[in-house]
Amino acid sequence: MHVPVEQVHTYFSGLQARIVAGLEALEGAAFGSDAWTRTEGGGGLTRYCEDGAVFERAGVLFSHVQGHTLPPSASAHRPDLAGRSWEAMGVSMVLHPRNPHVPTTHMNVRMFVAHGTKPEPDVFWFGGGLDLTPYYLVEADARHFHQVCHDAVSPYGDDKYPQYKAWCDDYFKLKHRQETRGVGGLFFDDLNVPDFDTSFALTQSVGDCFLAAYVPIVQARQNTAYGERERAFQAYRRGRYVEFNLVYDRGTLFGLQSGGRTESILLSMPPMAQWRYSWTPEPGSPEAALSAYLTPRTWL
């Protein structure tokens, strides 16, 4: 089949605009805008907030890039596609709030196309997901986040939420720490069955659910009082976020291997993070409470 690339492009660019509008309403200020082009083909638009009142750093990125030969991270699971020309597009975002009581969050929806030469068809796959990384967790927030995730994918089968939740728990895991990055959400990749239309529709449902999943949490927690202790713990936990992004994240690896725009790829990093040698929170403290949630559990 020939993949309708422009249809997907239109959806992803519109999704970026809708999400940014929702986040600007929370921030009370406009996000910056930085359009860029890529020498080998394509480009994107980076929308961002730096040092805001609500978001200490926020990046909502749209990209649509092309290349002549698939990079290793994209063809590792499909060696038969090595050497094909390709296109990759999607929306990727990471939000690092200022208030430690507001969780960090990530969302990504994307499509890869490995172009065939006649009579070979195009080969496509979708991927994406969203997850929540709290510092001081309110269990009701995690349940809300997971309920919205569940409702987004359940029309495509009762198996989708438990499958994608488990995949998220497994993917967003710091194996060297034996802990999950946060409280999870959804993750899926290599989706191309039963057909293009269904795969695209599920991906749209995941992208469209983000604001409903996250905005109420920000509204409920953004005015919670905090001090230097909470900010210090936030910086410590942000260090784990950096570790995951640089060691395990496939999107980061793909972007760097494919000659992507470094400034945009690394916009996912927190503006401030900290590592402490052999430090553990005081038993019974609010900071120690987080460790109980850094292992997969049922939220619904």
C-alpha positions as CSV (number, residue, x, y, z in Angstrom):
1,M,0.0,0.0,0.0
2,H,0.9,3.7,-0.3
3,V,0.8,5.4,3.1
4,P,-1.2,8.7,3.1
5,V,1.7,10.7,4.6
6,E,0.0,14.1,4.3
7,Q,-3.1,12.9,6.2
8,V,-0.9,11.9,9.1
9,H,1.2,15.1,8.9
10,T,-2.0,17.2,9.1
11,Y,-3.2,15.3,12.3
12,F,0.2,15.5,14.1
13,S,0.7,19.2,13.4
14,G,-2.8,20.0,14.5
15,L,-2.3,17.9,17.7
16,Q,0.7,20.0,18.6
17,A,-1.2,23.2,18.2
18,R,-4.1,22.0,20.3
19,I,-1.8,20.7,23.1
20,V,0.2,24.0,23.1
21,A,-3.0,26.0,23.4
22,G,-4.1,24.0,26.4
23,L,-0.7,24.4,28.1
24,E,-0.6,28.1,27.4
25,A,-3.9,28.5,29.2
26,L,-2.3,26.8,32.3
27,E,0.9,28.9,32.0
28,G,-0.9,32.1,31.3
29,A,1.7,33.0,28.7
30,A,2.5,32.2,25.1
31,F,5.0,29.4,24.3
32,G,8.0,30.2,22.1
33,S,8.2,28.9,18.6
34,D,11.2,27.7,16.7
35,A,10.9,26.3,13.1
36,W,13.8,24.3,11.7
37,T,14.8,22.4,8.6
38,R,17.0,19.3,8.2
39,T,19.7,19.1,5.5
40,E,18.8,15.6,4.4
41,G,15.1,16.3,4.3
42,G,12.2,17.7,6.3
43,G,12.1,19.7,9.5
44,G,9.8,20.6,12.3
45,L,8.5,23.1,14.7
46,T,9.6,23.3,18.4
47,R,7.1,25.0,20.8
48,Y,8.6,25.6,24.2
49,C,8.4,27.3,27.5
50,E,11.5,28.1,29.5
51,D,11.5,29.3,33.2
52,G,7.7,29.8,33.3
53,A,5.5,30.2,36.3
54,V,4.0,26.7,35.9
55,F,6.4,25.0,33.6
56,E,10.1,25.4,34.4
57,R,10.6,23.7,31.1
58,A,8.1,22.5,28.5
59,G,8.8,21.2,25.0
60,V,6.1,20.2,22.5
61,L,7.8,19.2,19.3
62,F,6.4,18.3,15.9
63,S,8.8,16.9,13.3
64,H,8.5,15.4,9.8
65,V,11.9,14.2,8.5
66,Q,13.1,12.0,5.6
67,G,16.2,10.1,4.9
68,H,17.8,7.8,2.4
69,T,18.7,4.9,4.6
70,L,17.0,3.7,7.8
71,P,19.2,4.3,10.9
72,P,20.1,1.2,13.0
73,S,17.7,2.0,15.8
74,A,14.8,1.9,13.4
75,S,15.8,-1.2,11.4
76,A,17.1,-3.3,14.3
77,H,13.9,-5.3,14.6
78,R,13.3,-5.4,10.8
79,P,16.7,-6.1,9.2
80,D,14.8,-6.8,5.9
81,L,14.1,-3.0,5.7
82,A,17.7,-1.9,6.0
83,G,18.7,0.4,3.2
84,R,15.2,1.7,2.4
85,S,14.4,5.4,2.3
86,W,12.2,6.5,5.1
87,E,10.0,9.1,6.7
88,A,9.4,9.7,10.4
89,M,6.9,12.1,11.9
90,G,5.2,12.8,15.1
91,V,4.6,14.8,18.2
92,S,6.9,14.4,21.2
93,M,6.7,16.3,24.5
94,V,8.1,16.5,28.0
95,L,6.8,18.9,30.6
96,H,8.9,19.7,33.7
97,P,6.7,21.7,36.1
98,R,8.2,24.1,38.6
99,N,6.1,22.9,41.6
100,P,7.4,19.5,42.9
101,H,3.8,18.5,43.7
102,V,3.0,18.6,40.0
103,P,4.3,15.5,38.1
104,T,6.6,15.6,35.2
105,T,4.9,14.0,32.1
106,H,5.8,12.7,28.7
107,M,3.7,12.0,25.6
108,N,4.7,10.9,22.1
109,V,2.8,9.7,19.1
110,R,4.7,8.9,15.9
111,M,4.7,7.1,12.6
112,F,7.6,5.6,10.6
113,V,7.4,4.7,6.9
114,A,10.0,2.6,5.1
115,H,9.3,3.3,1.4
116,G,9.1,0.4,-1.0
117,T,10.0,0.5,-4.6
118,K,7.5,-1.1,-6.9
119,P,6.2,-3.7,-6.6
120,E,7.1,-3.6,-2.9
121,P,4.6,-1.8,-0.7
122,D,5.4,0.9,1.9
123,V,5.9,-0.6,5.3
124,F,4.6,1.6,8.2
125,W,4.3,1.4,11.9
126,F,2.9,3.6,14.6
127,G,4.0,4.0,18.2
128,G,3.6,6.2,21.2
129,G,2.2,6.6,24.6
130,L,2.1,8.8,27.7
131,D,3.3,8.4,31.2
132,L,3.4,10.2,34.5
133,T,6.5,10.8,36.7
134,P,5.5,12.2,40.1
135,Y,7.7,13.3,42.9
136,Y,5.1,13.5,45.7
137,L,2.3,11.3,44.5
138,V,-1.4,11.7,45.2
139,E,-2.9,8.3,44.4
140,A,-6.1,9.9,43.0
141,D,-4.0,11.6,40.3
142,A,-2.5,8.3,39.2
143,R,-5.9,6.6,39.1
144,H,-7.3,9.5,37.0
145,F,-4.4,9.4,34.6
146,H,-4.8,5.6,34.1
147,Q,-8.5,5.9,33.7
148,V,-8.1,8.3,30.8
149,C,-5.5,6.1,29.3
150,H,-7.8,3.1,29.6
151,D,-10.7,4.9,28.0
152,A,-8.6,6.1,25.1
153,V,-7.6,2.6,23.9
154,S,-10.5,0.4,25.1
155,P,-12.6,0.9,22.0
156,Y,-9.9,-1.0,20.1
157,G,-10.1,-4.1,22.3
158,D,-10.4,-5.0,26.0
159,D,-6.8,-6.3,25.8
160,K,-5.3,-3.0,24.7
161,Y,-5.1,-1.1,28.1
162,P,-3.6,-4.0,30.1
163,Q,-1.2,-4.8,27.2
164,Y,0.0,-1.2,26.7
165,K,0.1,-0.5,30.4
166,A,2.4,-3.5,31.0
167,W,4.5,-2.5,28.0
168,C,4.8,1.0,29.5
169,D,5.8,-0.4,32.9
170,D,8.5,-2.5,31.2
171,Y,9.8,0.1,28.8
172,F,10.0,3.0,31.3
173,K,12.2,1.0,33.7
174,L,15.6,1.9,34.9
175,K,17.1,-1.6,34.9
176,H,20.2,-0.5,36.6
177,R,18.1,1.0,39.4
178,Q,15.5,-1.7,39.4
179,E,12.7,0.9,39.5
180,T,10.2,2.3,37.1
181,R,10.6,5.9,35.9
182,G,7.2,6.8,37.4
183,V,3.7,5.4,37.7
184,G,3.4,4.5,34.0
185,G,0.5,4.9,31.6
186,L,0.6,3.6,28.0
187,F,3.3,2.6,25.6
188,F,3.0,0.8,22.2
189,D,5.3,0.4,19.2
190,D,5.5,-1.3,15.8
191,L,1.7,-1.0,15.4
192,N,0.5,-1.8,11.9
193,V,-2.3,-4.4,12.4
194,P,-5.1,-5.0,11.5
195,D,-4.7,-2.2,9.0
196,F,-3.5,1.4,8.5
197,D,-6.8,3.0,9.3
198,T,-7.2,1.2,12.7
199,S,-3.6,1.8,13.7
200,F,-3.9,5.5,12.8
201,A,-7.2,5.8,14.7
202,L,-5.8,4.3,17.9
203,T,-2.7,6.5,17.7
204,Q,-5.0,9.6,17.3
205,S,-7.0,8.5,20.4
206,V,-3.8,8.3,22.5
207,G,-2.7,11.7,21.3
208,D,-6.1,13.3,21.8
209,C,-6.4,12.0,25.4
210,F,-3.3,13.8,26.7
211,L,-4.9,17.1,27.9
212,A,-7.7,15.3,29.7
213,A,-5.2,13.0,31.4
214,Y,-2.8,15.7,32.6
215,V,-4.4,19.2,32.9
216,P,-6.7,18.3,35.8
217,I,-3.7,17.1,37.8
218,V,-1.8,20.4,37.2
219,Q,-4.9,22.4,38.2
220,A,-5.2,20.5,41.4
221,R,-1.6,20.6,42.5
222,Q,0.0,23.8,41.0
223,N,-0.8,25.9,44.1
224,T,0.4,23.4,46.7
225,A,3.0,25.0,49.0
226,Y,6.6,23.8,48.8
227,G,10.1,24.8,49.9
228,E,13.8,24.1,49.4
229,R,13.4,20.5,50.6
230,E,10.8,19.6,48.0
231,R,12.8,21.3,45.3
232,A,15.9,19.4,46.3
233,F,14.1,16.1,46.1
234,Q,12.6,17.0,42.7
235,A,16.1,17.7,41.4
236,Y,17.3,14.4,42.7
237,R,14.5,12.5,41.1
238,R,14.9,14.4,37.8
239,G,18.4,12.9,37.7
240,R,16.7,9.5,37.2
241,Y,14.7,11.0,34.4
242,V,18.0,12.0,32.7
243,E,19.5,8.6,33.2
244,F,16.5,6.9,31.4
245,N,16.5,9.4,28.5
246,L,20.2,9.0,27.8
247,V,20.6,5.2,28.4
248,Y,17.4,3.6,27.2
249,D,15.0,5.9,25.3
250,R,14.6,4.7,21.7
251,G,13.3,8.1,20.5
252,T,16.4,9.9,21.8
253,L,18.7,7.3,20.2
254,F,16.8,7.5,16.9
255,G,17.0,11.2,16.8
256,L,20.7,11.3,17.5
257,Q,21.5,8.5,15.1
258,S,19.5,9.9,12.3
259,G,21.1,13.3,12.5
260,G,18.2,15.0,14.2
261,R,18.2,18.4,15.7
262,T,20.1,18.1,19.0
263,E,18.6,21.1,20.6
264,S,15.1,19.7,20.1
265,I,16.0,16.1,21.1
266,L,17.5,17.2,24.3
267,L,14.8,19.7,25.2
268,S,13.3,16.7,27.1
269,M,16.0,17.1,29.7
270,P,15.0,19.0,33.0
271,P,16.6,22.4,33.4
272,M,18.0,21.4,36.7
273,A,18.9,17.9,38.1
274,Q,21.1,16.5,40.8
275,W,22.9,13.3,41.7
276,R,23.8,12.5,45.3
277,Y,26.2,9.7,46.2
278,S,24.5,6.8,48.0
279,W,21.6,8.9,49.3
280,T,18.3,7.5,50.5
281,P,15.3,9.4,51.9
282,E,14.7,9.3,55.6
283,P,12.4,6.3,56.4
284,G,8.8,7.4,56.9
285,S,9.3,10.8,55.2
286,P,7.2,12.0,52.3
287,E,10.2,11.5,50.0
288,A,10.5,7.9,51.1
289,A,6.9,7.3,50.2
290,L,7.6,7.6,46.5
291,S,9.6,4.3,46.4
292,A,6.5,2.3,47.0
293,Y,5.1,3.4,43.6
294,L,8.2,2.7,41.6
295,T,7.2,-0.8,40.8
296,P,4.3,-1.9,38.6
297,R,0.9,-2.0,40.2
298,T,-2.8,-2.0,39.3
299,W,-4.4,1.5,39.4
300,L,-7.9,0.8,38.2
